[in-house]
Amino acid sequence: MAAMKLLLSQARRQALTKPFSSPFPQTFRLFSSSSSSDPNPKLEPVSYAAKPSDAAVSPEDRSRLTREEIRYTKDSPSLTPVSYAQRVAPLPEDRVASEEDRERTPEEIETERKRIESENRARRRFLRATAVEEDTSSLPLPTLLKPELKHGKKPLFDLVEAIREIKGNAKAKFDETLEAHVRLGIEKGRSELIVRGTLALPHSVKKDVRVAFFAEGSDAEDAKAAGADVVGGLELIEEILKSGKIDFDRCLATPKMMPRVYKISRILNNHGLMPNPKQGSVTKDVMKAVKEAKAGHTKFRMDKTSILHVPLGKMSFPEDALRENVGAFMNALLLAKPAGLKKTSKYAGYVNAFHLCSTMGKGYPVSIQSLSRAADHYTKLQLK
């Protein structure tokens, strides 16, 4: 242990007395820019040019300076004062009289006036602004003339006059149809106030209509007696459900059969034949429903824009027949009026506009008063 301590103390003394020597002396020489092998090279002093004074330098001297000297020279050129001649406004008494300032004679003044007037007259004639003096004492007072509006409201026609005009302007090669277009006063999107129904026209084109009636028991016998083409109950429903085909134009049912008819509702809805109580196709009066269906019913339904489009006959019909058809439609339209429509009058707020037209003709607005008279006339004929 004592020998180890002696060895460490001698090694410490040698480390303090000898200078430090790098273990990689050759590496230092490789990265050194000096070719000499002296480890401690001497540094030579470097001298710089003296900074010029801040005094102003003339342009001649400035051109002689070097680039480094110009950096330390302030750019303060000397300006020499410039003197101008003193300007004084002339006084009135110093002004020299000219020929224009002399007093002119009356003849010269009159000549100048005539010249100016002739120039003004020519200028007004060029601009088409000649003043015309007229005697307005004998003219009448001005009156206000109302301009004729090209796109104003069309005059309303009486129902008879409208039908006469439509028949006179129907010049197509085929038998045109009389169409009614009604704009209702019902807000869009009110599904609870939708207007729909069926209409039996007193004068219509006779067609062979096949009628099917879903009923059982005595109702089925009454339907056959009334002239129904297809009558059946559950067996008819199963047959249509299996085949998916129908061979009739109108479909009626009793309230008792409606729960079973719902099985084929998809097939009937595809053809627009699903019985509906609002359209009168679901009824207990079998005889009357079948007779009206065989006579040919016209369906009407309000579209999304609160407008009805209904055909009401042909142009070959006489005027009285067309008038009765329009009266029947107005009666059916009043019966289909929604209960939630809060209006006191029959037509006020319900029927906003009524137009009649042919298939290829223009429309004629019809007055509500004449339509009301036609509906009352149709009601009187039905009571007789």
C-alpha positions in Angstrom: 0.0 0.0 0.0 2.8 2.4 0.8 4.6 1.5 -2.4 1.4 2.4 -4.4 1.1 5.8 -2.8 4.8 6.6 -3.6 4.3 5.7 -7.2 1.2 8.0 -7.6 3.0 10.9 -6.0 6.0 10.6 -8.4 3.7 10.4 -11.4 1.9 13.6 -10.2 5.2 15.5 -10.0 6.2 14.6 -13.5 2.9 15.7 -14.9 3.2 19.2 -13.4 6.8 19.8 -14.4 6.7 18.6 -18.1 4.7 20.4 -20.8 1.7 18.8 -22.4 2.4 17.0 -25.6 -0.3 16.1 -28.1 -0.7 12.4 -28.9 -1.4 13.3 -32.6 1.4 15.7 -33.7 1.2 14.6 -37.4 -2.5 15.5 -37.6 -1.8 19.1 -36.5 0.8 19.5 -39.3 -1.6 18.3 -42.0 -4.3 20.9 -41.2 -1.9 23.7 -40.7 -1.5 26.3 -43.5 2.1 27.1 -42.6 4.9 25.1 -44.2 7.2 25.6 -41.3 7.4 23.2 -38.5 7.5 25.9 -35.9 4.7 25.2 -33.4 4.5 28.8 -32.2 4.5 31.1 -35.4 5.0 34.9 -35.0 2.1 37.2 -36.0 3.0 40.3 -38.2 1.2 43.5 -37.6 -1.4 44.8 -40.2 -1.9 48.5 -40.9 -5.2 50.1 -42.3 -5.7 53.4 -44.1 -6.5 56.3 -41.9 -10.1 57.5 -41.7 -10.7 60.7 -43.7 -12.0 63.8 -42.0 -15.7 64.7 -41.8 -15.2 67.9 -43.7 -17.1 68.5 -46.9 -15.4 67.2 -50.0 -15.7 68.9 -53.4 -16.8 66.9 -56.4 -13.2 67.1 -57.9 -11.7 65.7 -54.7 -14.5 63.1 -54.4 -13.6 61.6 -57.8 -10.0 61.1 -56.5 -11.0 59.2 -53.4 -10.9 55.4 -53.3 -13.9 53.2 -52.8 -13.0 52.7 -49.1 -12.5 56.4 -48.5 -15.8 57.2 -50.0 -17.5 55.0 -47.4 -16.3 57.3 -44.6 -17.0 60.5 -46.4 -20.3 62.3 -45.6 -22.4 63.3 -48.7 -23.0 66.9 -47.8 -22.6 69.0 -51.0 -22.3 72.7 -50.6 -25.1 74.8 -52.1 -24.5 78.2 -53.4 -27.2 80.8 -53.0 -29.1 81.9 -56.1 -30.6 85.4 -56.4 -33.5 86.3 -58.6 -34.7 89.7 -59.8 -37.4 91.3 -57.7 -40.9 91.2 -59.3 -43.3 94.0 -58.5 -47.0 94.1 -59.6 -47.7 97.0 -61.9 -50.0 99.8 -60.6 -53.1 100.9 -62.5 -51.5 104.2 -63.4 -48.5 102.4 -64.9 -50.7 100.4 -67.3 -50.4 101.3 -70.9 -53.7 102.0 -72.6 -54.6 99.8 -75.6 -57.1 100.0 -78.4 -59.6 97.7 -76.6 -59.7 99.9 -73.5 -60.7 103.0 -75.3 -64.3 104.1 -75.1 -66.5 102.7 -77.9 -69.2 104.6 -79.7 -72.9 103.6 -79.6 -72.7 102.3 -83.2 -69.9 99.9 -82.3 -71.8 98.7 -79.2 -74.9 98.0 -81.3 -72.9 96.1 -83.9 -71.3 94.0 -81.1 -74.8 93.2 -79.7 -76.1 92.1 -83.0 -73.1 89.9 -83.6 -73.6 88.2 -80.2 -77.3 87.6 -80.8 -76.7 86.1 -84.2 -74.1 83.7 -82.7 -76.6 82.7 -80.0 -79.3 82.2 -82.5 -77.1 79.9 -84.6 -76.1 78.0 -81.5 -79.7 77.4 -80.5 -80.6 76.3 -84.0 -77.7 73.8 -84.0 -78.8 72.4 -80.6 -82.5 72.3 -81.6 -83.4 74.4 -78.7 -85.1 77.3 -80.4 -87.7 78.9 -78.2 -91.1 79.0 -79.7 -93.4 81.7 -78.4 -97.1 80.6 -78.6 -100.2 82.1 -77.3 -101.3 79.7 -74.5 -104.2 81.9 -73.3 -106.8 80.0 -75.6 -105.5 76.5 -74.9 -107.5 74.1 -72.7 -106.2 72.9 -69.3 -103.9 69.8 -69.5 -105.6 66.5 -68.8 -104.0 63.2 -67.5 -104.0 60.4 -70.0 -103.7 56.9 -68.5 -101.3 54.7 -70.5 -102.5 51.4 -71.7 -100.7 48.6 -69.9 -99.6 45.9 -72.2 -99.1 43.4 -69.4 -102.0 44.4 -67.2 -104.9 42.3 -66.0 -107.0 40.7 -68.7 -110.7 41.5 -68.7 -113.0 38.8 -67.2 -115.4 37.0 -69.5 -118.8 35.7 -68.8 -119.0 31.9 -68.9 -121.2 31.8 -72.0 -119.0 34.4 -73.8 -115.8 32.5 -72.9 -117.3 29.2 -74.3 -118.3 30.9 -77.5 -114.9 32.5 -78.0 -113.1 29.2 -77.3 -115.3 27.3 -79.8 -114.8 30.0 -82.4 -111.0 29.9 -82.1 -110.7 26.0 -82.0 -109.1 25.4 -85.4 -107.2 22.2 -84.8 -107.7 19.2 -87.1 -108.9 17.0 -84.2 -111.8 17.4 -81.7 -110.2 19.5 -79.0 -111.0 19.2 -75.3 -112.4 22.0 -73.1 -110.0 22.3 -70.2 -110.5 24.1 -66.9 -107.6 25.4 -64.8 -108.4 26.7 -61.3 -106.0 28.5 -59.0 -107.0 27.8 -55.4 -106.3 30.0 -52.4 -104.6 27.2 -50.4 -101.1 27.5 -49.1 -98.5 25.2 -50.6 -97.5 22.4 -48.4 -100.8 22.2 -46.5 -101.4 18.5 -47.0 -104.5 18.5 -44.7 -106.2 21.0 -47.0 -105.7 19.1 -50.2 -108.6 19.2 -52.7 -109.5 16.0 -54.5 -112.7 14.4 -55.7 -114.6 12.7 -58.5 -117.0 14.3 -61.0 -119.8 12.8 -63.1 -120.3 15.0 -66.1 -123.8 15.3 -67.4 -122.5 15.3 -71.0 -119.4 13.2 -71.6 -118.0 11.0 -74.3 -119.4 7.5 -73.9 -116.8 4.8 -73.3 -116.9 1.2 -72.3 -115.8 1.3 -68.7 -115.0 -2.0 -66.9 -115.9 -1.7 -63.2 -114.7 -4.0 -60.5 -116.4 -4.2 -57.1 -114.9 -5.8 -54.0 -117.9 -7.0 -52.0 -119.5 -10.1 -50.4 -123.0 -11.4 -49.8 -125.9 -9.1 -50.7 -123.6 -6.2 -51.7 -122.0 -8.5 -54.3 -125.4 -9.4 -55.7 -126.4 -5.7 -55.9 -123.2 -4.9 -57.7 -123.9 -7.6 -60.3 -127.4 -6.3 -60.7 -126.2 -2.8 -61.2 -123.9 -3.9 -64.1 -120.5 -4.3 -62.5 -118.1 -6.3 -64.8 -115.9 -7.9 -62.1 -117.4 -8.7 -58.6 -115.6 -10.7 -55.9 -114.3 -10.8 -52.4 -111.3 -12.7 -50.9 -110.9 -15.0 -53.9 -110.6 -12.0 -56.3 -108.0 -10.4 -54.1 -105.9 -13.6 -54.0 -106.1 -13.9 -57.8 -104.9 -10.4 -58.3 -102.1 -10.9 -55.7 -100.8 -14.0 -57.5 -101.0 -12.8 -61.1 -100.3 -9.1 -60.5 -102.6 -8.1 -63.4 -105.9 -6.2 -63.6 -108.5 -6.0 -66.4 -110.8 -3.2 -65.2 -110.8 0.6 -65.4 -112.6 1.5 -62.1 -112.3 -0.1 -58.7 -114.9 0.1 -56.0 -115.2 -1.5 -52.5 -117.4 -1.5 -49.4 -116.0 -0.3 -46.1 -116.0 -3.9 -44.8 -113.7 -5.1 -47.6 -111.1 -2.4 -47.3 -108.9 -4.2 -44.7 -108.5 -7.1 -47.1 -108.1 -4.8 -50.2 -105.0 -3.3 -48.6 -103.1 -6.6 -49.4 -103.1 -5.5 -53.1 -102.7 -1.8 -52.5 -99.3 -1.7 -54.2 -100.7 -3.2 -57.4 -103.8 -0.9 -57.4 -101.7 2.2 -56.7 -99.5 1.5 -59.7 -102.6 1.9 -61.9 -104.2 4.6 -59.8 -107.2 2.4 -58.9 -106.9 2.2 -55.1 -110.4 2.8 -53.6 -110.5 6.0 -51.6 -113.4 7.3 -49.4 -112.6 10.9 -50.4 -113.1 10.1 -54.1 -116.3 8.1 -53.4 -114.9 4.8 -54.4 -115.5 3.3 -50.9 -119.2 3.5 -50.3 -122.2 1.6 -49.0 -124.6 2.7 -51.8 -123.5 -0.1 -54.2 -126.2 0.6 -56.9 -125.5 4.3 -57.2 -121.7 3.9 -57.2 -121.7 1.3 -60.0 -124.1 3.3 -62.2 -121.9 6.5 -61.8 -118.8 4.5 -62.5 -120.3 3.0 -65.7 -121.4 6.5 -66.8 -117.7 7.6 -66.6 -116.3 9.7 -63.8 -113.6 12.4 -64.0 -111.1 12.6 -61.2 -109.5 15.9 -60.1 -106.7 16.5 -57.6 -104.8 19.6 -56.6 -101.2 19.6 -57.5 -98.2 21.0 -55.5 -98.8 24.6 -56.8 -102.5 24.6 -55.6 -103.9 24.4 -59.2 -106.5 22.1 -60.6 -106.5 20.8 -64.2 -109.8 19.1 -65.3 -111.2 18.2 -68.8 -114.8 19.2 -69.2 -115.9 18.0 -72.6 -115.2 18.3 -76.3 -115.5 21.2 -78.7 -118.1 19.2 -80.7 -120.5 19.5 -77.7 -123.1 22.4 -77.9 -122.6 25.5 -75.7 -125.4 24.5 -73.3 -123.8 21.1 -72.7 -120.4 22.6 -72.0 -122.1 25.2 -69.6 -123.8 22.3 -67.7 -120.5 20.5 -67.4 -118.8 23.6 -66.0 -121.6 24.0 -63.5 -121.3 20.3 -62.4 -117.6 20.8 -61.9 -118.1 23.9 -59.8 -120.7 22.0 -57.7 -118.2 19.2 -57.1 -115.4 21.7 -56.3 -117.6 23.3 -53.6 -118.3 19.8 -52.1 -114.6 19.1 -52.0 -113.8 22.3 -50.1 -111.6 21.5 -47.1 -113.2 22.1 -43.7 -110.1 23.7 -42.3 -110.2 26.6 -44.8 -111.3 29.5 -42.6 -113.4 31.5 -45.1 -117.0 32.7 -44.7 -118.0 33.0 -48.4 -118.3 30.0 -50.8 -115.7 31.2 -53.3 -113.8 34.1 -51.5 -110.3 32.8 -50.5 -111.0 29.4 -52.1 -111.2 30.0 -55.8 -108.7 32.8 -56.8 -108.8 32.4 -60.6 -110.7 30.3 -63.1 -109.5 29.9 -66.8 -111.1 28.0 -69.7 -109.2 27.0 -72.8 -109.1 24.4 -75.6 -106.3 21.9 -76.1 -104.5 24.1 -78.6 -106.0 27.5 -77.8 -105.4 30.4 -75.4 -107.0 30.8 -72.0 -109.9 33.0 -71.1 -110.4 34.2 -67.5 -114.0 33.6 -66.3 -115.8 35.7 -63.7 -116.7 34.0 -60.4 -120.3 35.4 -60.6 -121.1 33.5 -63.9 -119.6 30.3 -62.5 -121.8 30.6 -59.4 -124.9 31.0 -61.6 -123.9 27.9 -63.6 -123.4 25.9 -60.4 -126.9 27.0 -59.1 -128.4 26.1 -62.5 -126.9 22.6 -62.3 -128.2 22.1 -58.8 -131.8 23.0 -59.9 -131.6 20.5 -62.7 -130.5 17.8 -60.3 -133.4 18.5 -58.0 -135.9 18.1 -60.8 
